[in-house]
Amino acid sequence: MVAFSQLLAIPHLHLRLVQSGAGDPTITWVSNTELLDLGSYLEGGEIVLTTGLALAHDDRRWRDFVAGLNRARVAAIGFGIGVNHERIPKPLVQAASAYRVALFEVPLPVPFIAVSKAVAELLRADDLGAARGALQAQQRLLEGARGEQQPAEVLASLAQATGKHLALLGSDGGTLAATAGFASAAEAAEAEVIDLDAGGRFQLAIAGGSPLSAEGRSIVAAGAMVLGLALGENRAENARERERWERLTAALLARGSAVQGFGILAPGLEPPDRVRVLAVQGTAEDLASWRRKPRSGLDRLVAPNDAPAPAPGVGRAWQIVDDHPGALDTALATAASCNLDVVVGRPSPLADAVQSRRSAAGRLRALSPTAPLYTAPRVPAVIWADRDTPILEALLELDAADARDAAGSDAGTGAAGSGAAPMSQRVLGPLSESYDALAPDAMSAEDRAMLRETLHALFAANGQRGPTAATLGIHRNTLRDRVARIERVTARSVSDPDDRAELWIALRLEAAVAPERSQ
């Protein structure tokens, strides 16, 4: 950058400072004018040279002239004396003082072209210095690539050379390394992102208030090359790493104790507190392409399906994703780019990832069962398994709950009394006899009894609406309205076999504990 003080310091120009401005402004160019309003033609940082041809010595419009240049953020005003005015007009000096715009005198016989040439020479020397500094920074970065330079060290060198904040991002959008001020700088302004490899496995994010200069971009380009070299690995090592992560993922989906192995395989990478398990389905070719995509960070928690394929030519796989909107969006976008359908399991702790997997597996039946449907033009499906704990899972956990209750309760306490009522309430909601009567969505005892009777009658008639309406002595339209209410308050469909099973078991469990509640 060329400072205004550098121009004043050139001895052969004999420039004299009449009024100082705010600090030592940076010069970007020189403009000659005799116009009264030049502001709209300027970009900021210019030296504006004038002889005051359009205005008299005591003209009040000098103030408007300076105000317009001040809005344009000029570096300074140079006034040539001895042409139209023997000295700088007093109103011009007063206006420059009021607006804090630097004002200097250009004496005769110094021509304006001499000032312009001097500024051009200063700018050229500054460009050469910046280019020389950029070249030296590039050399330091490239020399560091010969050793085992860590990504954090490369980012620190780039930050020092460019004055920006930088971060290395993985394919899951997570931060692998960053300078200290990157997070706050990225919040203040959107970061610029550069791919470090063709597959998008790693990205370099740059955050800062002002755009990068040409020299800064050349330094960043060299740094990106160094990072790419440091992070690049051969195919054999990539395959071995993918196998290690697949084994870890499979272990996490089978048993929670595998969380201890996370730190061994990925030292320094924090395991997420809560995760979602994604079930991915599509043709075998698309699934293989999805698995081969470059990955880093938590994005590597992928495992093949260990069960038989749902249909010839159709494959499935699993992925554990951090329960964070950014990570989920990235994972879903990657699957969609490979024409794969996804079932998103509900959130769970990493140690209980098997629970999230079970919820996703329970909704796989909703996906296309044949390969030809995946080859036709289509929009990949995304199904969310977010719902209260299914009663099947609760029953699977009942033995453990009973064991804990038995350890701290009197002999004779039954399993149904310790766990059945809460489970049925989670399924039946306001239809449950143990539902809180003070809850905002609670219904009257009469409505609850009517809907429960309707549900019992529907099950007794094997779901047939005609016999059910006849048994209850109501019109089919009335039955339709009651069923719609049941489905709304329970968030379950009587047309879905799994939902029907949950509703029926919940009613039976409540019936089992009814005698205990009456005591």
One Martini backbone bead per residue (centre of mass of N, CA, C, O) as a GRO file, in nm:
protein
  519
    1MET     BB    1   0.098   0.035   0.019
    2VAL     BB    2   0.025   0.380  -0.040
    3ALA     BB    3   0.114   0.666   0.116
    4PHE     BB    4   0.075   1.003   0.144
    5SER     BB    5   0.356   1.060   0.276
    6GLN     BB    6   0.525   0.959   0.033
    7LEU     BB    7   0.451   1.191  -0.160
    8LEU     BB    8   0.547   1.432   0.020
    9ALA     BB    9   0.860   1.318   0.030
   10ILE     BB   10   0.911   1.420  -0.251
   11PRO     BB   11   1.135   1.663  -0.334
   12HIS     BB   12   1.082   1.764  -0.646
   13LEU     BB   13   0.773   1.862  -0.590
   14HIS     BB   14   0.710   2.060  -0.349
   15LEU     BB   15   0.505   1.973  -0.144
   16ARG     BB   16   0.227   2.117   0.056
   17LEU     BB   17   0.084   2.101   0.360
   18VAL     BB   18  -0.228   2.241   0.474
   19GLN     BB   19  -0.426   1.983   0.536
   20SER     BB   20  -0.508   1.743   0.740
   21GLY     BB   21  -0.627   1.434   0.795
   22ALA     BB   22  -0.723   1.106   0.856
   23GLY     BB   23  -0.437   1.031   0.885
   24ASP     BB   24  -0.277   0.796   0.646
   25PRO     BB   25  -0.365   0.764   0.349
   26THR     BB   26  -0.446   0.566   0.079
   27ILE     BB   27  -0.323   0.515  -0.246
   28THR     BB   28  -0.468   0.438  -0.583
   29TRP     BB   29  -0.486   0.727  -0.738
   30VAL     BB   30  -0.524   0.971  -1.013
   31SER     BB   31  -0.716   1.288  -1.045
   32ASN     BB   32  -0.835   1.515  -1.284
   33THR     BB   33  -1.020   1.831  -1.211
   34GLU     BB   34  -1.314   2.076  -1.280
   35LEU     BB   35  -1.531   1.958  -1.128
   36LEU     BB   36  -1.782   1.972  -0.881
   37ASP     BB   37  -1.882   1.653  -0.935
   38LEU     BB   38  -1.680   1.350  -0.880
   39GLY     BB   39  -1.775   1.116  -0.688
   40SER     BB   40  -1.920   0.907  -0.899
   41TYR     BB   41  -1.611   0.845  -1.037
   42LEU     BB   42  -1.518   0.712  -0.771
   43GLU     BB   43  -1.353   0.458  -0.537
   44GLY     BB   44  -1.119   0.542  -0.363
   45GLY     BB   45  -0.797   0.686  -0.283
   46GLU     BB   46  -0.768   0.943  -0.434
   47ILE     BB   47  -0.598   1.194  -0.612
   48VAL     BB   48  -0.711   1.529  -0.634
   49LEU     BB   49  -0.670   1.751  -0.909
   50THR     BB   50  -0.673   2.120  -0.899
   51THR     BB   51  -0.740   2.482  -1.005
   52GLY     BB   52  -1.032   2.616  -0.982
   53LEU     BB   53  -1.189   2.709  -1.253
   54ALA     BB   54  -1.512   2.702  -1.156
   55LEU     BB   55  -1.413   2.890  -0.911
   56ALA     BB   56  -1.407   3.123  -0.696
   57HIS     BB   57  -1.241   3.232  -0.421
   58ASP     BB   58  -1.545   3.292  -0.256
   59ASP     BB   59  -1.694   3.038  -0.303
   60ARG     BB   60  -1.939   2.832  -0.149
   61ARG     BB   61  -1.889   2.556  -0.325
   62TRP     BB   62  -1.640   2.436  -0.187
   63ARG     BB   63  -1.794   2.265   0.019
   64ASP     BB   64  -1.933   2.077  -0.186
   65PHE     BB   65  -1.677   1.969  -0.313
   66VAL     BB   66  -1.564   1.833  -0.052
   67ALA     BB   67  -1.807   1.661   0.026
   68GLY     BB   68  -1.802   1.475  -0.224
   69LEU     BB   69  -1.509   1.366  -0.171
   70ASN     BB   70  -1.565   1.251   0.107
   71ARG     BB   71  -1.777   1.039   0.013
   72ALA     BB   72  -1.547   0.907  -0.184
   73ARG     BB   73  -1.277   0.866  -0.020
   74VAL     BB   74  -1.039   1.036  -0.050
   75ALA     BB   75  -0.708   1.105   0.015
   76ALA     BB   76  -0.671   1.387  -0.157
   77ILE     BB   77  -0.607   1.740  -0.222
   78GLY     BB   78  -0.476   1.904  -0.513
   79PHE     BB   79  -0.350   2.241  -0.546
   80GLY     BB   80  -0.298   2.458  -0.816
   81ILE     BB   81  -0.097   2.723  -0.833
   82GLY     BB   82  -0.084   2.997  -1.072
   83VAL     BB   83  -0.343   2.977  -1.267
   84ASN     BB   84  -0.629   3.076  -1.114
   85HIS     BB   85  -0.470   3.079  -0.835
   86GLU     BB   86  -0.238   3.211  -0.608
   87ARG     BB   87  -0.411   3.067  -0.391
   88ILE     BB   88  -0.571   2.905  -0.163
   89PRO     BB   89  -0.880   2.901  -0.087
   90LYS     BB   90  -1.030   2.955   0.210
   91PRO     BB   91  -1.292   2.775   0.181
   92LEU     BB   92  -1.128   2.517   0.119
   93VAL     BB   93  -0.977   2.496   0.386
   94GLN     BB   94  -1.227   2.490   0.569
   95ALA     BB   95  -1.357   2.236   0.444
   96ALA     BB   96  -1.119   2.041   0.494
   97SER     BB   97  -1.132   2.074   0.802
   98ALA     BB   98  -1.430   1.986   0.848
   99TYR     BB   99  -1.385   1.694   0.676
  100ARG     BB  100  -1.098   1.575   0.693
  101VAL     BB  101  -0.926   1.665   0.429
  102ALA     BB  102  -0.662   1.642   0.252
  103LEU     BB  103  -0.437   1.932   0.179
  104PHE     BB  104  -0.243   2.038  -0.107
  105GLU     BB  105   0.034   2.199  -0.265
  106VAL     BB  106   0.094   2.292  -0.614
  107PRO     BB  107   0.352   2.428  -0.757
  108LEU     BB  108   0.519   2.631  -0.941
  109PRO     BB  109   0.614   2.428  -1.222
  110VAL     BB  110   0.440   2.188  -1.129
  111PRO     BB  111   0.294   1.932  -1.280
  112PHE     BB  112   0.050   1.700  -1.271
  113ILE     BB  113   0.210   1.473  -1.419
  114ALA     BB  114   0.426   1.445  -1.199
  115VAL     BB  115   0.237   1.337  -0.981
  116SER     BB  116   0.133   1.093  -1.138
  117LYS     BB  117   0.411   0.956  -1.179
  118ALA     BB  118   0.480   0.928  -0.882
  119VAL     BB  119   0.243   0.745  -0.807
  120ALA     BB  120   0.298   0.520  -1.013
  121GLU     BB  121   0.577   0.447  -0.893
  122LEU     BB  122   0.477   0.370  -0.613
  123LEU     BB  123   0.280   0.146  -0.706
  124ARG     BB  124   0.491  -0.027  -0.852
  125ALA     BB  125   0.671  -0.075  -0.604
  126ASP     BB  126   0.450  -0.208  -0.435
  127ASP     BB  127   0.390  -0.445  -0.624
  128LEU     BB  128   0.674  -0.563  -0.615
  129GLY     BB  129   0.678  -0.608  -0.310
  130ALA     BB  130   0.432  -0.794  -0.298
  131ALA     BB  131   0.538  -1.006  -0.495
  132ARG     BB  132   0.792  -1.071  -0.331
  133GLY     BB  133   0.642  -1.158  -0.074
  134ALA     BB  134   0.475  -1.382  -0.207
  135LEU     BB  135   0.714  -1.550  -0.307
  136GLN     BB  136   0.836  -1.601  -0.029
  137ALA     BB  137   0.589  -1.741   0.090
  138GLN     BB  138   0.581  -1.970  -0.117
  139GLN     BB  139   0.860  -2.083  -0.056
  140ARG     BB  140   0.807  -2.155   0.239
  141LEU     BB  141   0.576  -2.351   0.186
  142LEU     BB  142   0.724  -2.545  -0.015
  143GLU     BB  143   0.953  -2.620   0.181
  144GLY     BB  144   0.761  -2.745   0.396
  145ALA     BB  145   0.663  -2.990   0.208
  146ARG     BB  146   0.923  -3.170   0.252
  147GLY     BB  147   0.813  -3.216   0.512
  148GLU     BB  148   0.609  -3.259   0.822
  149GLN     BB  149   0.368  -3.062   0.775
  150GLN     BB  150   0.114  -2.935   0.934
  151PRO     BB  151  -0.187  -2.792   0.880
  152ALA     BB  152  -0.164  -2.578   1.108
  153GLU     BB  153   0.102  -2.455   0.998
  154VAL     BB  154  -0.006  -2.366   0.724
  155LEU     BB  155  -0.229  -2.180   0.831
  156ALA     BB  156  -0.041  -1.989   0.987
  157SER     BB  157   0.118  -1.891   0.739
  158LEU     BB  158  -0.124  -1.779   0.581
  159ALA     BB  159  -0.218  -1.577   0.796
  160GLN     BB  160   0.045  -1.409   0.804
  161ALA     BB  161   0.047  -1.336   0.486
  162THR     BB  162  -0.283  -1.234   0.467
  163GLY     BB  163  -0.469  -1.172   0.734
  164LYS     BB  164  -0.630  -1.433   0.770
  165HIS     BB  165  -0.879  -1.677   0.827
  166LEU     BB  166  -0.843  -2.036   0.871
  167ALA     BB  167  -0.966  -2.363   0.739
  168LEU     BB  168  -1.003  -2.715   0.771
  169LEU     BB  169  -1.219  -2.922   0.584
  170GLY     BB  170  -1.433  -3.172   0.566
  171SER     BB  171  -1.676  -3.366   0.407
  172ASP     BB  172  -1.873  -3.302   0.673
  173GLY     BB  173  -1.786  -2.989   0.764
  174GLY     BB  174  -1.567  -3.024   0.952
  175THR     BB  175  -1.312  -2.921   1.170
  176LEU     BB  176  -0.962  -2.996   1.158
  177ALA     BB  177  -0.846  -2.695   1.122
  178ALA     BB  178  -0.750  -2.373   1.285
  179THR     BB  179  -0.757  -2.063   1.352
  180ALA     BB  180  -0.839  -1.877   1.621
  181GLY     BB  181  -1.040  -1.656   1.446
  182PHE     BB  182  -1.243  -1.809   1.257
  183ALA     BB  183  -1.522  -1.831   1.390
  184SER     BB  184  -1.579  -1.521   1.419
  185ALA     BB  185  -1.525  -1.447   1.119
  186ALA     BB  186  -1.749  -1.637   0.999
  187GLU     BB  187  -1.988  -1.491   1.142
  188ALA     BB  188  -1.947  -1.204   1.014
  189ALA     BB  189  -1.857  -1.367   0.745
  190GLU     BB  190  -1.852  -1.531   0.467
  191ALA     BB  191  -1.681  -1.796   0.363
  192GLU     BB  192  -1.431  -1.903   0.162
  193VAL     BB  193  -1.424  -2.192  -0.064
  194ILE     BB  194  -1.172  -2.450  -0.125
  195ASP     BB  195  -1.078  -2.705  -0.314
  196LEU     BB  196  -0.821  -2.968  -0.266
  197ASP     BB  197  -1.000  -3.171  -0.434
  198ALA     BB  198  -1.198  -3.338  -0.659
  199GLY     BB  199  -1.388  -3.484  -0.423
  200GLY     BB  200  -1.416  -3.299  -0.156
  201ARG     BB  201  -1.259  -3.391   0.108
  202PHE     BB  202  -1.117  -3.107   0.105
  203GLN     BB  203  -1.121  -2.773   0.262
  204LEU     BB  204  -1.070  -2.418   0.221
  205ALA     BB  205  -1.122  -2.163   0.459
  206ILE     BB  206  -1.197  -1.804   0.420
  207ALA     BB  207  -1.171  -1.532   0.656
  208GLY     BB  208  -1.283  -1.186   0.616
  209GLY     BB  209  -1.349  -0.862   0.542
  210SER     BB  210  -1.165  -0.861   0.292
  211PRO     BB  211  -1.052  -0.918   0.002
  212LEU     BB  212  -0.832  -1.067  -0.181
  213SER     BB  213  -0.551  -1.031  -0.318
  214ALA     BB  214  -0.348  -1.128  -0.562
  215GLU     BB  215  -0.122  -1.216  -0.369
  216GLY     BB  216  -0.303  -1.373  -0.172
  217ARG     BB  217  -0.396  -1.585  -0.381
  218SER     BB  218  -0.115  -1.700  -0.441
  219ILE     BB  219  -0.063  -1.798  -0.153
  220VAL     BB  220  -0.312  -1.981  -0.127
  221ALA     BB  221  -0.240  -2.164  -0.364
  222ALA     BB  222   0.017  -2.274  -0.235
  223GLY     BB  223  -0.118  -2.379   0.025
  224ALA     BB  224  -0.309  -2.578  -0.120
  225MET     BB  225  -0.086  -2.755  -0.233
  226VAL     BB  226   0.037  -2.838   0.036
  227LEU     BB  227  -0.217  -2.963   0.159
  228GLY     BB  228  -0.265  -3.170  -0.063
  229LEU     BB  229   0.005  -3.320  -0.014
  230ALA     BB  230  -0.034  -3.380   0.293
  231LEU     BB  231  -0.329  -3.532   0.248
  232GLY     BB  232  -0.233  -3.722   0.052
  233GLU     BB  233  -0.307  -4.060  -0.069
  234ASN     BB  234  -0.297  -4.371  -0.140
  235ARG     BB  235  -0.506  -4.620  -0.234
  236ALA     BB  236  -0.425  -4.839  -0.032
  237GLU     BB  237  -0.457  -4.665   0.224
  238ASN     BB  238  -0.750  -4.592   0.176
  239ALA     BB  239  -0.861  -4.879   0.191
  240ARG     BB  240  -0.761  -4.942   0.479
  241GLU     BB  241  -0.909  -4.711   0.616
  242ARG     BB  242  -1.195  -4.790   0.531
  243GLU     BB  243  -1.194  -5.063   0.680
  244ARG     BB  244  -1.154  -4.955   0.965
  245TRP     BB  245  -1.415  -4.780   0.971
  246GLU     BB  246  -1.613  -5.010   0.912
  247ARG     BB  247  -1.552  -5.172   1.168
  248LEU     BB  248  -1.629  -4.951   1.367
  249THR     BB  249  -1.920  -4.909   1.271
  250ALA     BB  250  -2.019  -5.198   1.317
  251ALA     BB  251  -1.960  -5.193   1.624
  252LEU     BB  252  -2.144  -4.951   1.697
  253LEU     BB  253  -2.409  -5.104   1.581
  254ALA     BB  254  -2.375  -5.351   1.799
  255ARG     BB  255  -2.193  -5.190   2.026
  256GLY     BB  256  -2.103  -4.950   2.268
  257SER     BB  257  -1.799  -5.029   2.345
  258ALA     BB  258  -1.665  -4.914   2.072
  259VAL     BB  259  -1.606  -4.618   2.163
  260GLN     BB  260  -1.314  -4.669   2.268
  261GLY     BB  261  -1.195  -4.703   1.963
  262PHE     BB  262  -1.209  -4.415   1.852
  263GLY     BB  263  -0.939  -4.289   1.970
  264ILE     BB  264  -0.750  -4.486   1.816
  265LEU     BB  265  -0.834  -4.418   1.515
  266ALA     BB  266  -0.906  -4.092   1.615
  267PRO     BB  267  -0.695  -3.891   1.719
  268GLY     BB  268  -0.847  -3.576   1.814
  269LEU     BB  269  -1.138  -3.684   1.755
  270GLU     BB  270  -1.446  -3.597   1.841
  271PRO     BB  271  -1.703  -3.747   1.958
  272PRO     BB  272  -2.024  -3.756   1.939
  273ASP     BB  273  -2.299  -3.736   2.139
  274ARG     BB  274  -2.501  -3.730   1.890
  275VAL     BB  275  -2.678  -3.950   1.665
  276ARG     BB  276  -2.737  -4.079   1.331
  277VAL     BB  277  -2.880  -4.337   1.147
  278LEU     BB  278  -2.821  -4.436   0.810
  279ALA     BB  279  -3.021  -4.569   0.556
  280VAL     BB  280  -2.896  -4.698   0.248
  281GLN     BB  281  -3.050  -4.704  -0.090
  282GLY     BB  282  -2.974  -4.898  -0.395
  283THR     BB  283  -2.792  -4.960  -0.629
  284ALA     BB  284  -2.497  -5.117  -0.650
  285GLU     BB  285  -2.351  -4.894  -0.811
  286ASP     BB  286  -2.434  -4.647  -0.639
  287LEU     BB  287  -2.325  -4.757  -0.371
  288ALA     BB  288  -2.030  -4.781  -0.457
  289SER     BB  289  -1.992  -4.481  -0.524
  290TRP     BB  290  -2.056  -4.379  -0.237
  291ARG     BB  291  -1.823  -4.539  -0.089
  292ARG     BB  292  -1.583  -4.401  -0.274
  293LYS     BB  293  -1.597  -4.145  -0.153
  294PRO     BB  294  -1.446  -3.893  -0.028
  295ARG     BB  295  -1.323  -3.893   0.316
  296SER     BB  296  -1.370  -3.732   0.645
  297GLY     BB  297  -1.383  -3.780   0.949
  298LEU     BB  298  -1.708  -3.865   1.033
  299ASP     BB  299  -1.771  -3.952   0.730
  300ARG     BB  300  -1.634  -4.257   0.780
  301LEU     BB  301  -1.908  -4.376   0.912
  302VAL     BB  302  -1.911  -4.667   0.732
  303ALA     BB  303  -2.132  -4.950   0.639
  304PRO     BB  304  -2.223  -5.238   0.545
  305ASN     BB  305  -2.458  -5.468   0.489
  306ASP     BB  306  -2.530  -5.781   0.678
  307ALA     BB  307  -2.770  -5.834   0.499
  308PRO     BB  308  -2.970  -5.925   0.280
  309ALA     BB  309  -3.084  -5.835  -0.003
  310PRO     BB  310  -3.396  -5.711  -0.091
  311ALA     BB  311  -3.291  -5.727  -0.399
  312PRO     BB  312  -3.202  -5.754  -0.703
  313GLY     BB  313  -2.965  -5.489  -0.735
  314VAL     BB  314  -2.998  -5.420  -0.425
  315GLY     BB  315  -2.863  -5.198  -0.177
  316ARG     BB  316  -2.702  -5.156   0.151
  317ALA     BB  317  -2.630  -4.906   0.410
  318TRP     BB  318  -2.432  -4.738   0.665
  319GLN     BB  319  -2.456  -4.429   0.870
  320ILE     BB  320  -2.283  -4.214   1.089
  321VAL     BB  321  -2.421  -3.908   1.223
  322ASP     BB  322  -2.415  -3.609   1.323
  323ASP     BB  323  -2.652  -3.427   1.521
  324HIS     BB  324  -2.631  -3.201   1.267
  325PRO     BB  325  -2.733  -3.007   1.020
  326GLY     BB  326  -2.473  -2.999   0.850
  327ALA     BB  327  -2.411  -3.307   0.846
  328LEU     BB  328  -2.684  -3.401   0.736
  329ASP     BB  329  -2.691  -3.239   0.473
  330THR     BB  330  -2.435  -3.363   0.354
  331ALA     BB  331  -2.525  -3.662   0.357
  332LEU     BB  332  -2.783  -3.626   0.184
  333ALA     BB  333  -2.646  -3.499  -0.065
  334THR     BB  334  -2.460  -3.738  -0.128
  335ALA     BB  335  -2.683  -3.949  -0.170
  336ALA     BB  336  -2.840  -3.795  -0.394
  337SER     BB  337  -2.597  -3.788  -0.601
  338CYS     BB  338  -2.638  -4.129  -0.604
  339ASN     BB  339  -2.946  -4.214  -0.600
  340LEU     BB  340  -3.028  -4.234  -0.287
  341ASP     BB  341  -3.191  -4.362  -0.031
  342VAL     BB  342  -3.319  -4.244   0.299
  343VAL     BB  343  -3.300  -4.336   0.646
  344VAL     BB  344  -3.364  -4.155   0.945
  345GLY     BB  345  -3.270  -4.184   1.244
  346ARG     BB  346  -3.292  -4.132   1.554
  347PRO     BB  347  -3.164  -3.991   1.813
  348SER     BB  348  -2.847  -4.083   1.980
  349PRO     BB  349  -2.618  -4.209   2.143
  350LEU     BB  350  -2.331  -4.352   2.046
  351ALA     BB  351  -2.363  -4.606   2.241
  352ASP     BB  352  -2.683  -4.617   2.102
  353ALA     BB  353  -2.689  -4.670   1.783
  354VAL     BB  354  -2.875  -4.919   1.766
  355GLN     BB  355  -3.139  -4.761   1.805
  356SER     BB  356  -3.124  -4.594   1.545
  357ARG     BB  357  -3.105  -4.833   1.355
  358ARG     BB  358  -3.378  -4.961   1.428
  359SER     BB  359  -3.555  -4.722   1.336
  360ALA     BB  360  -3.460  -4.733   1.039
  361ALA     BB  361  -3.528  -5.032   0.976
  362GLY     BB  362  -3.844  -4.997   1.025
  363ARG     BB  363  -3.858  -4.803   0.739
  364LEU     BB  364  -3.757  -4.967   0.480
  365ARG     BB  365  -4.034  -5.061   0.357
  366ALA     BB  366  -4.085  -4.767   0.214
  367LEU     BB  367  -3.904  -4.855  -0.001
  368SER     BB  368  -3.787  -4.955  -0.283
  369PRO     BB  369  -3.777  -5.308  -0.399
  370THR     BB  370  -3.661  -5.227  -0.691
  371ALA     BB  371  -3.428  -5.152  -0.931
  372PRO     BB  372  -3.584  -5.007  -1.173
  373LEU     BB  373  -3.678  -4.757  -0.999
  374TYR     BB  374  -3.372  -4.635  -0.986
  375THR     BB  375  -3.347  -4.575  -1.311
  376ALA     BB  376  -3.556  -4.382  -1.303
  377PRO     BB  377  -3.685  -4.090  -1.295
  378ARG     BB  378  -3.599  -3.922  -0.979
  379VAL     BB  379  -3.647  -3.861  -0.630
  380PRO     BB  380  -3.492  -3.896  -0.363
  381ALA     BB  381  -3.554  -4.042  -0.062
  382VAL     BB  382  -3.667  -3.911   0.268
  383ILE     BB  383  -3.680  -4.074   0.586
  384TRP     BB  384  -3.820  -4.020   0.904
  385ALA     BB  385  -3.781  -4.178   1.245
  386ASP     BB  386  -3.938  -3.966   1.416
  387ARG     BB  387  -4.029  -4.107   1.726
  388ASP     BB  388  -4.143  -4.260   1.959
  389THR     BB  389  -4.085  -4.523   2.133
  390PRO     BB  390  -4.117  -4.821   2.047
  391ILE     BB  391  -4.253  -5.095   2.197
  392LEU     BB  392  -4.043  -5.300   2.115
  393GLU     BB  393  -3.801  -5.159   2.252
  394ALA     BB  394  -3.922  -5.148   2.535
  395LEU     BB  395  -3.942  -5.458   2.567
  396LEU     BB  396  -3.635  -5.510   2.535
  397GLU     BB  397  -3.583  -5.322   2.807
  398LEU     BB  398  -3.752  -5.452   3.043
  399ASP     BB  399  -3.558  -5.647   3.184
  400ALA     BB  400  -3.361  -5.428   3.287
  401ALA     BB  401  -3.573  -5.269   3.448
  402ASP     BB  402  -3.661  -5.501   3.635
  403ALA     BB  403  -3.386  -5.549   3.764
  404ARG     BB  404  -3.365  -5.270   3.895
  405ASP     BB  405  -3.632  -5.287   4.057
  406ALA     BB  406  -3.572  -5.549   4.219
  407ALA     BB  407  -3.325  -5.430   4.383
  408GLY     BB  408  -3.535  -5.179   4.515
  409SER     BB  409  -3.773  -5.381   4.590
  410ASP     BB  410  -4.021  -5.564   4.668
  411ALA     BB  411  -4.152  -5.853   4.680
  412GLY     BB  412  -4.388  -5.898   4.400
  413THR     BB  413  -4.313  -5.716   4.175
  414GLY     BB  414  -4.421  -5.656   3.867
  415ALA     BB  415  -4.355  -5.599   3.538
  416ALA     BB  416  -4.611  -5.452   3.454
  417GLY     BB  417  -4.602  -5.230   3.679
  418SER     BB  418  -4.308  -5.099   3.601
  419GLY     BB  419  -4.349  -5.064   3.251
  420ALA     BB  420  -4.629  -5.065   3.095
  421ALA     BB  421  -4.766  -4.790   3.132
  422PRO     BB  422  -4.553  -4.601   3.000
  423MET     BB  423  -4.555  -4.741   2.722
  424SER     BB  424  -4.855  -4.707   2.651
  425GLN     BB  425  -4.855  -4.399   2.669
  426ARG     BB  426  -4.656  -4.351   2.427
  427VAL     BB  427  -4.870  -4.465   2.223
  428LEU     BB  428  -5.165  -4.349   2.312
  429GLY     BB  429  -5.165  -4.112   2.488
  430PRO     BB  430  -5.469  -3.970   2.544
  431LEU     BB  431  -5.586  -4.279   2.550
  432SER     BB  432  -5.467  -4.317   2.811
  433GLU     BB  433  -5.542  -4.391   3.146
  434SER     BB  434  -5.252  -4.246   3.247
  435TYR     BB  435  -5.307  -3.976   3.154
  436ASP     BB  436  -5.274  -3.648   3.194
  437ALA     BB  437  -5.546  -3.445   3.278
  438LEU     BB  438  -5.364  -3.158   3.264
  439ALA     BB  439  -5.304  -3.168   2.988
  440PRO     BB  440  -5.353  -2.989   2.700
  441ASP     BB  441  -5.439  -3.278   2.531
  442ALA     BB  442  -5.658  -3.362   2.701
  443MET     BB  443  -5.936  -3.570   2.755
  444SER     BB  444  -6.219  -3.688   2.814
  445ALA     BB  445  -6.349  -3.969   2.945
  446GLU     BB  446  -6.561  -4.014   2.725
  447ASP     BB  447  -6.376  -3.992   2.474
  448ARG     BB  448  -6.178  -4.210   2.553
  449ALA     BB  449  -6.379  -4.445   2.575
  450MET     BB  450  -6.487  -4.427   2.285
  451LEU     BB  451  -6.212  -4.471   2.133
  452ARG     BB  452  -6.135  -4.738   2.265
  453GLU     BB  453  -6.385  -4.894   2.172
  454THR     BB  454  -6.331  -4.854   1.872
  455LEU     BB  455  -6.054  -4.996   1.865
  456HIS     BB  456  -6.149  -5.270   1.966
  457ALA     BB  457  -6.356  -5.319   1.739
  458LEU     BB  458  -6.160  -5.306   1.502
  459PHE     BB  459  -5.987  -5.548   1.591
  460ALA     BB  460  -6.220  -5.759   1.609
  461ALA     BB  461  -6.278  -5.695   1.280
  462ASN     BB  462  -6.003  -5.681   1.123
  463GLY     BB  463  -6.050  -5.369   1.009
  464GLN     BB  464  -6.348  -5.365   0.942
  465ARG     BB  465  -6.577  -5.117   0.899
  466GLY     BB  466  -6.861  -5.237   0.885
  467PRO     BB  467  -6.864  -5.423   1.140
  468THR     BB  468  -6.782  -5.201   1.335
  469ALA     BB  469  -7.028  -5.013   1.299
  470ALA     BB  470  -7.237  -5.228   1.380
  471THR     BB  471  -7.135  -5.286   1.667
  472LEU     BB  472  -7.162  -4.969   1.753
  473GLY     BB  473  -7.408  -4.821   1.607
  474ILE     BB  474  -7.282  -4.668   1.351
  475HIS     BB  475  -7.173  -4.477   1.113
  476ARG     BB  476  -6.921  -4.477   0.885
  477ASN     BB  477  -6.852  -4.172   0.915
  478THR     BB  478  -6.816  -4.182   1.220
  479LEU     BB  479  -6.588  -4.386   1.215
  480ARG     BB  480  -6.391  -4.219   1.045
  481ASP     BB  481  -6.363  -3.989   1.253
  482ARG     BB  482  -6.254  -4.159   1.486
  483VAL     BB  483  -6.001  -4.270   1.343
  484ALA     BB  484  -5.875  -3.995   1.287
  485ARG     BB  485  -5.839  -3.924   1.589
  486ILE     BB  486  -5.661  -4.159   1.667
  487GLU     BB  487  -5.429  -4.096   1.465
  488ARG     BB  488  -5.367  -3.812   1.572
  489VAL     BB  489  -5.305  -3.873   1.888
  490THR     BB  490  -5.092  -4.126   1.814
  491ALA     BB  491  -4.929  -4.120   1.539
  492ARG     BB  492  -5.107  -4.357   1.400
  493SER     BB  493  -5.184  -4.625   1.175
  494VAL     BB  494  -5.431  -4.866   1.107
  495SER     BB  495  -5.289  -4.949   0.819
  496ASP     BB  496  -5.039  -5.018   0.983
  497PRO     BB  497  -4.900  -5.296   1.111
  498ASP     BB  498  -4.710  -5.178   1.327
  499ASP     BB  499  -4.914  -4.981   1.452
  500ARG     BB  500  -5.127  -5.193   1.525
  501ALA     BB  501  -4.946  -5.351   1.717
  502GLU     BB  502  -4.892  -5.126   1.919
  503LEU     BB  503  -5.185  -5.065   1.997
  504TRP     BB  504  -5.263  -5.349   2.096
  505ILE     BB  505  -5.042  -5.386   2.312
  506ALA     BB  506  -5.115  -5.134   2.476
  507LEU     BB  507  -5.400  -5.231   2.558
  508ARG     BB  508  -5.306  -5.496   2.697
  509LEU     BB  509  -5.118  -5.367   2.910
  510GLU     BB  510  -5.337  -5.203   3.051
  511ALA     BB  511  -5.508  -5.451   3.126
  512ALA     BB  512  -5.285  -5.584   3.308
  513VAL     BB  513  -5.271  -5.321   3.521
  514ALA     BB  514  -5.561  -5.264   3.626
  515PRO     BB  515  -5.572  -5.419   3.899
  516GLU     BB  516  -5.342  -5.253   4.039
  517ARG     BB  517  -5.488  -4.971   4.024
  518SER     BB  518  -5.746  -5.065   4.205
  519GLN     BB  519  -5.585  -5.107   4.490
   0.00000   0.00000   0.00000
